[in-house]
Amino acid sequence: MLLQRVITAVALVLLLLLALAQGSLWPFALLTLALIAAAGWEWGRLNQAGAIASWGFGLCVAAAGLAALLGPWSVQAPAGLWWLVVALWGLGGGLALRSGPPGWPRLPRAARWGLGLVGLWAAWLALAHARALGVNFLLSTLCLVWMADVAAYFGGRRFGRRKLAPAISPGKSWEGVWSGVAGVLALACLWLLVDRHLAVDSASLYTRLQHALGWAGLVAALALLVAFSVGGDLMESLVKRAAGAKDSSRLLPGHGGVLDRVDALLPVLPLALALTSLTRP
């Protein structure tokens, strides 16, 4: 299992690095769209879409992404779109988490499919736009989620006492959440130094937020981003628990499915673009 995880992780990282190394946005956009379309197929399976409909759902995600890529939103979408998606995550996701796994299947399937389609499409579009803003900006956003996850895991194991959402994800604790925030703040300080002293292709998410919002605003924005990261993780856990599934699929040997790897990114990417709309490079 460990060997499978390592091989899969190395292969994915190499593919992403190769796509990022290209001067054009297209290789990265198409590679990530293929992954998000696979996540769409998984979402359909987890939400009673059936075999054929699940494939159709994945194709709908891919078609929506291609339409945006070929249209006027290829590198810049209206700021209002990101804030609308953030509101959808904040309100809709919050209500879903509050109702717990028993409440999720009671929603009409069309509503669950629609939420998945919008959430996956918006996350991919934000990912493509983050790449258009610069590799440094993109990596700073991705690493925020990864740092929050790693710091929360180790902080929760060491200090975890108060359960965050035992009915959805028994392993998560409030102490883990605060450890994630602390880890992201440390990462932000380090990245600000990198932006200041090294030649980078673009300002990072942290530099943009600090320049526009000040230090207090930066801390508040990062705490909000970590909260959305945790919310995305919990949301996927809720959907899987409601479906009686351990993993979203077995597409990634040793890792489960694509949704298992990108769940925390889904709400964070649109929020990062929404906050960036308040800033200037």
C-alpha positions as CSV (number, residue, x, y, z in Angstrom):
1,M,0.0,0.0,0.0
2,L,2.8,2.5,0.9
3,L,4.6,1.7,-2.4
4,Q,1.4,2.3,-4.3
5,R,0.9,5.6,-2.6
6,V,4.5,6.7,-3.3
7,I,4.4,5.7,-7.0
8,T,1.0,7.3,-7.6
9,A,2.1,10.5,-5.8
10,V,5.3,10.8,-7.7
11,A,3.5,10.2,-11.1
12,L,1.0,12.9,-10.3
13,V,3.6,15.4,-9.2
14,L,5.7,14.8,-12.3
15,L,2.7,15.3,-14.6
16,L,1.7,18.5,-12.8
17,L,5.3,19.8,-12.9
18,L,5.6,19.0,-16.6
19,A,2.3,20.8,-17.3
20,L,3.4,23.8,-15.2
21,A,6.7,24.1,-17.0
22,Q,4.9,24.8,-20.3
23,G,4.5,28.4,-21.3
24,S,0.9,28.0,-22.3
25,L,-2.0,27.6,-19.8
26,W,-3.6,24.8,-21.9
27,P,-1.5,21.8,-20.8
28,F,-2.1,22.5,-17.1
29,A,-5.8,23.4,-17.7
30,L,-6.5,20.2,-19.6
31,L,-4.7,18.0,-17.2
32,T,-6.5,19.4,-14.2
33,L,-9.8,19.4,-16.0
34,A,-9.4,15.7,-16.7
35,L,-8.8,15.1,-13.0
36,I,-11.8,17.3,-12.0
37,A,-14.0,15.4,-14.6
38,A,-13.0,12.2,-12.9
39,A,-14.0,13.7,-9.6
40,G,-17.3,14.5,-11.2
41,W,-17.8,10.8,-12.1
42,E,-17.0,10.0,-8.5
43,W,-19.5,12.6,-7.2
44,G,-22.2,11.0,-9.4
45,R,-21.5,7.5,-8.1
46,L,-21.7,8.8,-4.5
47,N,-25.0,10.5,-5.1
48,Q,-27.0,7.8,-6.7
49,A,-26.5,8.8,-10.3
50,G,-26.0,5.2,-11.6
51,A,-23.2,4.0,-13.9
52,I,-24.2,5.7,-17.1
53,A,-25.4,8.9,-15.5
54,S,-22.1,9.1,-13.5
55,W,-20.1,9.1,-16.7
56,G,-22.4,11.7,-18.1
57,F,-21.9,13.8,-15.0
58,G,-18.2,13.7,-15.4
59,L,-18.5,14.7,-19.1
60,C,-20.8,17.6,-18.1
61,V,-18.0,18.9,-15.7
62,A,-15.5,18.6,-18.6
63,A,-17.8,20.3,-21.1
64,A,-18.5,23.2,-18.7
65,G,-14.8,23.6,-18.1
66,L,-14.0,23.6,-21.8
67,A,-16.7,26.1,-22.5
68,A,-15.1,28.5,-19.9
69,L,-11.6,27.9,-21.3
70,L,-12.7,28.7,-24.9
71,G,-14.8,31.6,-23.9
72,P,-14.2,35.1,-22.4
73,W,-13.5,33.6,-18.9
74,S,-10.4,31.7,-20.0
75,V,-8.1,33.8,-17.7
76,Q,-10.4,36.1,-15.9
77,A,-13.9,35.7,-14.6
78,P,-16.1,38.3,-12.9
79,A,-15.2,38.8,-9.2
80,G,-18.9,38.4,-8.4
81,L,-18.7,34.7,-9.6
82,W,-16.1,33.9,-6.9
83,W,-18.1,35.6,-4.2
84,L,-21.3,33.8,-5.3
85,V,-19.5,30.4,-5.1
86,V,-18.1,31.3,-1.7
87,A,-21.6,32.1,-0.5
88,L,-22.8,28.8,-1.8
89,W,-20.2,27.0,0.1
90,G,-20.6,29.0,3.2
91,L,-24.4,28.7,3.4
92,G,-25.1,25.5,1.6
93,G,-22.2,23.6,3.0
94,G,-22.9,24.8,6.5
95,L,-26.5,23.7,6.3
96,A,-25.4,20.3,4.9
97,L,-22.9,19.8,7.7
98,R,-25.4,20.8,10.3
99,S,-27.9,18.2,9.0
100,G,-25.3,15.5,9.1
101,P,-25.0,12.3,7.0
102,P,-28.7,11.3,7.5
103,G,-29.8,14.6,6.1
104,W,-27.8,14.5,2.9
105,P,-29.7,11.7,1.1
106,R,-33.0,13.5,1.8
107,L,-32.0,16.3,-0.6
108,P,-33.3,15.8,-4.1
109,R,-30.8,14.1,-6.3
110,A,-31.0,16.9,-8.8
111,A,-30.0,19.4,-6.1
112,R,-27.0,17.3,-5.0
113,W,-25.9,16.8,-8.6
114,G,-26.2,20.6,-9.3
115,L,-24.2,21.5,-6.2
116,G,-21.5,19.0,-7.2
117,L,-21.4,20.4,-10.8
118,V,-21.1,24.0,-9.7
119,G,-18.6,23.2,-6.9
120,L,-16.3,21.2,-9.2
121,W,-16.5,23.5,-12.2
122,A,-15.8,26.6,-10.1
123,A,-12.9,25.0,-8.3
124,W,-11.3,24.0,-11.6
125,L,-11.9,27.4,-13.1
126,A,-10.3,29.0,-10.0
127,L,-7.4,26.6,-10.4
128,A,-6.9,27.6,-14.0
129,H,-7.1,31.3,-13.1
130,A,-4.6,30.9,-10.3
131,R,-2.2,29.4,-12.8
132,A,-2.8,32.4,-15.1
133,L,-1.9,34.7,-12.3
134,G,1.5,32.9,-11.9
135,V,3.1,29.7,-10.7
136,N,4.2,31.3,-7.4
137,F,0.6,32.4,-6.7
138,L,-0.8,28.9,-7.6
139,L,1.7,27.1,-5.5
140,S,1.2,29.4,-2.5
141,T,-2.5,28.6,-2.6
142,L,-2.1,24.9,-3.0
143,C,0.5,24.7,-0.3
144,L,-1.8,26.5,2.1
145,V,-4.3,23.6,1.9
146,W,-1.5,21.0,2.2
147,M,0.0,22.8,5.2
148,A,-3.4,23.1,6.9
149,D,-4.0,19.4,6.4
150,V,-0.5,18.3,7.6
151,A,-0.4,20.6,10.6
152,A,-4.0,19.7,11.6
153,Y,-3.1,16.0,11.4
154,F,-0.1,16.2,13.7
155,G,-1.6,18.8,16.0
156,G,-4.7,16.8,16.3
157,R,-2.8,13.6,17.2
158,R,-0.7,15.4,19.7
159,F,-3.2,17.8,21.3
160,G,-6.6,16.7,20.1
161,R,-9.2,16.5,22.9
162,R,-12.4,18.2,21.7
163,K,-14.0,16.5,18.7
164,L,-14.9,18.8,15.8
165,A,-17.6,16.8,14.0
166,P,-17.7,13.2,15.5
167,A,-20.8,12.2,13.4
168,I,-19.0,13.1,10.2
169,S,-15.2,12.6,10.8
170,P,-14.4,11.3,14.3
171,G,-10.7,11.9,13.9
172,K,-10.9,15.6,13.5
173,S,-10.5,17.9,16.6
174,W,-10.7,21.6,17.3
175,E,-7.1,21.5,18.4
176,G,-6.2,20.1,15.0
177,V,-8.0,23.0,13.3
178,W,-6.0,25.6,15.4
179,S,-2.8,23.7,14.6
180,G,-3.7,24.0,10.9
181,V,-4.1,27.8,11.3
182,A,-0.8,28.1,13.1
183,G,0.9,26.0,10.4
184,V,-0.5,28.2,7.6
185,L,0.5,31.4,9.4
186,A,4.1,30.1,9.7
187,L,4.0,29.2,6.0
188,A,2.7,32.6,5.1
189,C,5.6,34.3,7.0
190,L,8.1,32.1,5.2
191,W,6.5,32.8,1.8
192,L,6.5,36.5,2.3
193,L,10.3,36.3,2.8
194,V,10.6,34.3,-0.4
195,D,8.6,36.9,-2.3
196,R,10.8,39.7,-0.9
197,H,14.2,38.2,-1.4
198,L,13.9,35.8,-4.4
199,A,13.0,36.3,-8.0
200,V,9.5,34.8,-8.5
201,D,7.2,35.0,-11.5
202,S,4.3,36.6,-9.5
203,A,3.2,37.8,-6.1
204,S,2.0,35.0,-3.9
205,L,-1.4,34.8,-2.3
206,Y,0.1,35.9,1.0
207,T,1.9,39.0,-0.4
208,R,-1.3,40.1,-2.2
209,L,-3.4,39.7,0.9
210,Q,-0.8,41.4,3.2
211,H,-0.5,44.4,0.8
212,A,-4.2,44.9,0.5
213,L,-5.5,44.0,4.0
214,G,-2.5,44.6,6.3
215,W,-1.3,42.1,8.8
216,A,-4.5,41.8,10.8
217,G,-6.4,41.3,7.5
218,L,-3.9,38.7,6.4
219,V,-4.4,36.7,9.6
220,A,-8.2,36.9,9.3
221,A,-8.1,35.9,5.7
222,L,-5.8,32.9,6.3
223,A,-8.0,31.7,9.2
224,L,-11.0,31.9,6.9
225,L,-9.2,29.9,4.2
226,V,-8.3,27.2,6.7
227,A,-11.9,27.1,7.9
228,F,-13.0,26.5,4.3
229,S,-10.4,23.9,3.8
230,V,-11.7,22.0,6.8
231,G,-15.2,22.5,5.5
232,G,-14.4,21.0,2.2
233,D,-12.8,18.0,3.8
234,L,-15.8,17.5,6.1
235,M,-18.3,17.9,3.2
236,E,-16.7,15.0,1.3
237,S,-16.6,12.9,4.4
238,L,-20.3,13.6,4.9
239,V,-21.1,12.6,1.3
240,K,-19.1,9.4,1.6
241,R,-20.6,8.5,5.0
242,A,-24.1,9.0,3.6
243,A,-23.2,6.7,0.7
244,G,-21.6,4.1,2.9
245,A,-18.3,4.5,1.1
246,K,-14.8,4.6,2.5
247,D,-13.2,6.2,-0.6
248,S,-14.7,8.2,-3.4
249,S,-13.3,5.6,-5.8
250,R,-10.1,3.6,-6.5
251,L,-8.8,5.7,-9.4
252,L,-5.6,6.6,-7.6
253,P,-3.9,3.4,-6.3
254,G,-3.1,3.8,-2.6
255,H,-4.9,7.1,-2.4
256,G,-8.5,6.3,-3.1
257,G,-10.2,8.7,-5.5
258,V,-9.6,12.1,-6.9
259,L,-12.2,13.7,-4.6
260,D,-10.3,12.2,-1.7
261,R,-7.3,14.3,-2.7
262,V,-9.0,17.6,-3.8
263,D,-11.9,17.8,-1.3
264,A,-10.3,20.6,0.8
265,L,-9.3,22.5,-2.4
266,L,-12.8,22.8,-3.8
267,P,-14.0,25.7,-1.5
268,V,-10.5,27.2,-0.9
269,L,-9.7,27.9,-4.6
270,P,-12.8,30.1,-5.2
271,L,-12.3,31.8,-1.9
272,A,-8.7,32.6,-2.7
273,L,-9.7,34.1,-6.0
274,A,-12.5,36.1,-4.3
275,L,-10.0,37.5,-1.8
276,T,-7.5,38.2,-4.6
277,S,-10.2,40.3,-6.3
278,L,-9.8,42.8,-3.4
279,T,-6.0,43.1,-4.1
280,R,-3.7,44.4,-6.7
281,P,-0.4,42.7,-7.7
